[in-house]
Amino acid sequence: MAKGKKVDPASMSIEEKLHALYKLQLADSEIDRIQILRGELPLEVQDIEDALAGLQTRVENLKQELKVLQDSITNQKSEIENSQELVKKYEAQQMKVRNNREYESLMKEVEFQKLEVELSEKKIKAFEEDIKAKEAVIETSTAQMDEMQADLDHKKGELDAITKENEKEEKQLVKKSKAIEESIEPRLLTAYRRIRGNARNGLAVVSVERDACGGCFNKIPPQRQMDIRSRKKIIVCEFCGRVLVDDTIDQED
């Protein structure tokens, strides 16, 4: 296939198709190599960002709950003040009663309001304990967030450095890969992508090395090797399904 000349994928010979697939594999393998340099960093960064967002949401929710508790304490204190005012009022009225029935009625009102005060005080104590517990969680979560943010910044720095170092080369390789894809018929390209997606090392096209498949290393019969070298049909490994090419294809331009 002439260099720089666009050819209709459907009109290409089997040999040209194999050559295009092999070149595509080389380009994609180089892209894989660069991505491997980044390792698990992209996933680690994403995991930390997700965990950090989760903690931030939790802390915000806890702060909202604290506000509700503090408002509840304020309301209970207001209830206590109201009850205490009523106690004073009823006790003053007791000094002016005309009979025991009125006195006892006021006494019951006083006792009831004192019970209301005790109940409000218990509620306030419970609210305050809840506030302390939530504040402790917020403090712990905030410390965790600070640690996670520092870790995130560090990993992002590493990732940015690796990405920047290989950015130009990766862009060129991606452009090259896409250009080669345009020269491969859709049916064959789909098969290539499927095989590549199922292979752990991303190899969909491999050469025969030492009489064996370069992907799974299973032996290939001599007659089948001759068929592969003839490049008259696309042959896949019967064990791993990878497209097989002869070991001289990489010596061609």
C-alpha positions as CSV (number, residue, x, y, z in Angstrom):
1,M,0.0,0.0,0.0
2,A,1.5,3.3,-1.1
3,K,2.5,5.6,1.8
4,G,0.2,8.7,2.1
5,K,-2.2,7.4,-0.5
6,K,-5.8,6.8,0.6
7,V,-7.2,3.5,-0.5
8,D,-10.8,2.3,-0.4
9,P,-10.8,-0.3,2.4
10,A,-13.1,-2.5,0.4
11,S,-10.7,-2.7,-2.5
12,M,-7.6,-3.5,-0.4
13,S,-6.0,-6.9,-0.8
14,I,-5.8,-9.3,2.2
15,E,-2.1,-8.5,2.5
16,E,-2.8,-4.7,2.7
17,K,-5.5,-5.3,5.3
18,L,-3.2,-7.4,7.4
19,H,-0.5,-4.7,7.1
20,A,-3.0,-2.0,8.1
21,L,-4.2,-4.1,11.1
22,Y,-0.6,-4.7,12.2
23,K,0.3,-1.0,12.0
24,L,-2.9,-0.1,13.9
25,Q,-1.8,-2.6,16.6
26,L,1.6,-1.0,16.9
27,A,0.1,2.4,17.3
28,D,-2.4,1.3,19.8
29,S,0.2,-0.7,21.8
30,E,2.3,2.5,22.1
31,I,-0.8,4.3,23.4
32,D,-1.3,1.5,25.9
33,R,2.3,1.9,27.0
34,I,1.8,5.5,27.8
35,Q,-1.4,4.8,29.6
36,I,0.4,2.1,31.6
37,L,2.9,4.7,32.7
38,R,0.0,6.5,34.4
39,G,-0.8,3.2,36.1
40,E,-3.7,3.3,38.5
41,L,-3.3,7.0,39.1
42,P,-6.4,8.1,37.2
43,L,-8.6,5.6,39.1
44,E,-7.0,6.5,42.4
45,V,-7.6,10.2,41.8
46,Q,-11.2,9.4,40.9
47,D,-11.7,7.2,43.9
48,I,-10.3,9.9,46.2
49,E,-12.4,12.6,44.6
50,D,-15.5,10.5,45.1
51,A,-14.7,9.7,48.7
52,L,-13.9,13.3,49.4
53,A,-17.2,14.4,47.8
54,G,-19.0,11.9,50.0
55,L,-17.3,13.1,53.2
56,Q,-18.1,16.7,52.2
57,T,-21.7,15.9,51.8
58,R,-21.8,14.1,55.1
59,V,-20.2,17.0,56.9
60,E,-22.7,19.4,55.3
61,N,-25.6,17.2,56.4
62,L,-24.2,17.0,59.9
63,K,-23.9,20.8,60.0
64,Q,-27.5,21.1,59.0
65,E,-28.5,18.7,61.7
66,L,-26.5,20.7,64.2
67,K,-28.4,23.8,63.3
68,V,-31.7,22.0,63.8
69,L,-30.5,20.7,67.3
70,Q,-29.3,24.2,68.3
71,D,-32.7,25.7,67.2
72,S,-34.4,22.9,69.2
73,I,-32.4,23.9,72.3
74,T,-33.3,27.5,71.8
75,N,-37.0,26.5,71.6
76,Q,-36.7,24.4,74.8
77,K,-35.1,27.3,76.7
78,S,-37.9,29.5,75.6
79,E,-40.4,26.8,76.8
80,I,-38.6,26.8,80.2
81,E,-38.8,30.6,80.5
82,N,-42.5,30.4,79.7
83,S,-43.1,27.7,82.3
84,Q,-41.1,29.6,84.9
85,E,-43.1,32.7,84.3
86,L,-46.3,30.7,84.8
87,V,-45.0,29.2,88.0
88,K,-44.4,32.7,89.3
89,K,-47.8,33.8,88.2
90,Y,-49.6,30.8,89.8
91,E,-47.6,31.1,93.0
92,A,-48.6,34.8,93.3
93,Q,-52.2,33.8,92.7
94,Q,-52.0,31.3,95.5
95,M,-51.5,34.2,97.9
96,K,-54.9,35.5,96.9
97,V,-57.0,32.4,96.9
98,R,-60.3,32.3,98.8
99,N,-60.5,28.5,99.4
100,N,-58.6,25.3,99.3
101,R,-60.0,24.2,96.0
102,E,-58.6,27.2,94.2
103,Y,-55.3,26.7,96.0
104,E,-55.0,23.0,95.1
105,S,-55.9,23.8,91.5
106,L,-53.1,26.4,91.3
107,M,-50.8,24.0,93.0
108,K,-51.4,21.4,90.3
109,E,-50.7,24.0,87.6
110,V,-47.4,24.9,89.4
111,E,-46.4,21.2,89.6
112,F,-47.3,20.7,85.9
113,Q,-45.2,23.6,84.8
114,K,-42.2,22.4,86.9
115,L,-42.5,19.0,85.3
116,E,-42.5,20.8,81.9
117,V,-39.3,22.6,82.9
118,E,-37.7,19.2,83.9
119,L,-38.8,17.7,80.6
120,S,-37.3,20.6,78.6
121,E,-34.1,20.4,80.6
122,K,-33.8,16.6,79.8
123,K,-34.4,17.4,76.1
124,I,-31.8,20.1,76.1
125,K,-29.3,17.6,77.7
126,A,-30.1,15.0,75.1
127,F,-29.7,17.6,72.3
128,E,-26.4,18.8,73.7
129,E,-25.1,15.2,73.9
130,D,-26.2,14.7,70.3
131,I,-24.4,17.9,69.3
132,K,-21.2,16.8,70.9
133,A,-21.4,13.4,69.1
134,K,-22.0,15.1,65.7
135,E,-19.3,17.7,66.3
136,A,-16.8,14.9,67.1
137,V,-17.8,13.2,63.8
138,I,-17.4,16.5,61.9
139,E,-14.0,17.0,63.5
140,T,-12.9,13.5,62.5
141,S,-14.3,13.8,59.1
142,T,-12.7,17.2,58.5
143,A,-9.3,15.7,59.5
144,Q,-9.9,12.9,57.1
145,M,-10.8,15.4,54.4
146,D,-7.6,17.3,55.0
147,E,-5.5,14.1,54.7
148,M,-7.4,13.0,51.6
149,Q,-7.1,16.5,50.0
150,A,-3.3,16.4,50.5
151,D,-3.2,12.9,49.0
152,L,-5.3,14.0,46.1
153,D,-3.1,17.0,45.4
154,H,-0.1,14.8,45.5
155,K,-1.5,12.1,43.1
156,K,-2.9,14.8,40.8
157,G,0.5,16.4,40.6
158,E,2.1,13.0,39.7
159,L,-0.6,12.4,37.1
160,D,-0.3,15.8,35.6
161,A,3.5,15.4,35.4
162,I,3.2,12.1,33.6
163,T,0.4,13.3,31.3
164,K,2.4,16.5,30.4
165,E,5.5,14.5,29.7
166,N,3.8,12.2,27.3
167,E,1.0,14.4,26.0
168,K,2.5,15.3,22.7
169,E,3.5,11.8,21.9
170,E,0.1,10.4,22.9
171,K,-1.8,12.9,20.8
172,Q,0.4,12.0,17.8
173,L,-0.2,8.3,18.3
174,V,-4.0,8.8,18.7
175,K,-4.0,10.8,15.5
176,K,-2.0,8.1,13.8
177,S,-4.3,5.4,15.1
178,K,-7.4,7.1,13.8
179,A,-5.8,7.7,10.4
180,I,-5.0,4.0,10.1
181,E,-8.6,3.0,11.3
182,E,-9.9,5.0,8.3
183,S,-8.1,2.6,6.0
184,I,-9.7,-0.5,7.6
185,E,-13.1,-1.7,6.6
186,P,-15.7,-1.4,9.4
187,R,-16.3,-5.1,9.8
188,L,-12.7,-5.8,10.2
189,L,-12.2,-2.9,12.5
190,T,-15.1,-4.0,14.7
191,A,-13.5,-7.5,15.0
192,Y,-10.1,-5.9,15.9
193,R,-11.6,-3.8,18.6
194,R,-13.6,-6.8,20.0
195,I,-10.5,-9.0,20.1
196,R,-8.4,-6.2,21.6
197,G,-11.0,-5.6,24.3
198,N,-11.0,-9.2,25.3
199,A,-7.2,-9.5,25.5
200,R,-5.6,-8.6,28.8
201,N,-2.6,-7.1,27.1
202,G,-4.6,-5.3,24.4
203,L,-3.0,-7.4,21.6
204,A,-5.4,-8.2,18.8
205,V,-2.8,-8.7,16.1
206,V,0.3,-10.8,16.9
207,S,3.1,-12.3,14.9
208,V,4.3,-15.9,14.9
209,E,7.3,-16.2,17.1
210,R,9.3,-19.5,17.4
211,D,6.5,-21.4,15.7
212,A,4.0,-20.2,18.3
213,C,1.3,-17.5,18.6
214,G,2.8,-14.3,19.9
215,G,-0.3,-13.8,22.1
216,C,-1.0,-17.1,23.9
217,F,2.2,-18.9,22.9
218,N,0.5,-22.0,21.7
219,K,2.2,-23.9,18.9
220,I,1.1,-23.3,15.3
221,P,1.3,-26.2,12.8
222,P,3.8,-25.7,9.9
223,Q,1.1,-25.7,7.2
224,R,-0.8,-23.0,9.0
225,Q,2.4,-21.0,9.3
226,M,2.8,-21.2,5.6
227,D,-0.8,-19.9,5.1
228,I,0.0,-17.0,7.4
229,R,3.2,-16.1,5.5
230,S,1.3,-16.2,2.2
231,R,-1.0,-13.4,3.4
232,K,-3.9,-14.6,1.2
233,K,-6.4,-14.8,4.0
234,I,-6.9,-13.5,7.5
235,I,-6.0,-16.3,10.0
236,V,-6.8,-16.2,13.7
237,C,-5.2,-18.3,16.4
238,E,-7.5,-21.2,17.2
239,F,-6.6,-20.9,20.9
240,C,-6.9,-17.2,21.7
241,G,-8.7,-15.7,18.6
242,R,-6.0,-13.2,17.8
243,V,-5.2,-12.2,14.2
244,L,-1.9,-13.9,13.2
245,V,0.8,-12.3,10.9
246,D,4.2,-13.5,9.9
247,D,7.3,-12.3,11.7
248,T,8.6,-10.4,8.6
249,I,5.7,-8.0,8.4
250,D,7.3,-5.6,10.9
251,Q,10.3,-5.3,8.5
252,E,8.2,-3.6,5.9
253,D,7.5,0.1,5.6
